[in-house]
């Protein structure tokens, strides 16, 4: 393992992963390759990476409690402003319309798209607000040196909420929407838009600033690892597992299951039926991807003439308008990313079950990329939500959501669940071990 400073990669503590040794303090299990290592002392600005696959195990921040509390409160204030003032307004042939942030969801409900509306509302406001309030609650207790009630349960929830927050994706969707209508109507941005941009940035910085290792140590201390723990080898070989939520090393039962002593998170030597569930989710995603592209994602009415538009049709239209960068963004987010993610996860499932241990680091990096980029496909769904709320002028000019909006939202959610369900530790096992684990 290494601890890397921002200024120099040479002045750092180092552990030799090739020589197993017994220790019970500050042990961590890599969640991507299952390697058991001991953390070195870390100063602010340093991080510790797994020596086997390069996954970051811990990262120190200076003044973490004060920093995270300030960021979370600032983000909540920005969100409060964003929902209290006009978001965007437009004028077309003497007709004025302006919307507030939450109208992007209420209008979808009016067009019988409640599932899409719930997805939008959760991703841009509800989950981010809960996340930030949870961060503030936890760090107020840590500053008082007396954790507030329910702190452990709230801290557990942070990890599970993180992948589903999409405020930054919504900003990109808003910019794409503005470019789509800029040539047809006069558009102006309200206070809410700029407040939401600040909120998205602050939310991103907050999530990157959380020092999970320090937070759990401050909340509940750190019990010693099991007595038979040996670094420099895999945890599963020793009947151990690292908690994916708080990082504590725990002993598993004879069936390879357990529960974390510190946070209560369920533990498994390998995620049960990981490959089967990933394949099922990928198959469902592939099925939903067909109507998502065949049916219109929205219908534009202009001077009484209704014109349905598919995802590919929208890309072509933007290209013909000369908006080449925006057309490229939509094509990548709505076509290349979903298809690439389906292909990448399918290949990883095959590689985990049948391939040898060669190129394991490359496959692990591919998994990280697929897990990271999946949520950006929601750009098209957000574009529909914004345009449906904004463009409402009857037969003169209006936009309504199409059936592909629900299908495409389902594709995004299903592929994200497939990436979460896939256990990257299977990539580091022999094919025979993977077959045994997949039936556990």
Secondary structure, 3 states (H helix, E strand, C coil): CEEECCCCCCCCCECCCCCCEECCCCEEECCCCCEEEECCCCCCCCEEECCCCCCEEEECCCCHHHHHHHHHHHHHHHHHHHCCCCCEEEEECCEEEEECCCHHHHHHHHCCCHHHHHHHHHHHHHHHHHHHHHHHHHHHHHHCCCCCCCHHHHHHHHHHHHCCCCHHHHHHHHHHHHHHHCCCCEEEECHHHHHHHHHHHHHHHHHHHCCHHHHHHHHHCCCCCCCCCEECEECHHHCEEECCCCCCEEECCCCCEEECCCCCCEEECCCCCHHHHHHHHHHHHHHHHHHHHHCCCEEEEECCEEEEECHHHHHHHHHHCCCHHHHHHHHHHHHHHHHHHHHHHHHHHHHHHHCCCCCHHHHHHHHHHHHHHHHHHHHHHHHHHHHHHHCEECCCEEEEECCHHHHHHHHHHHHHHHHHHCCHHHHHCCHHHHHHHHCC
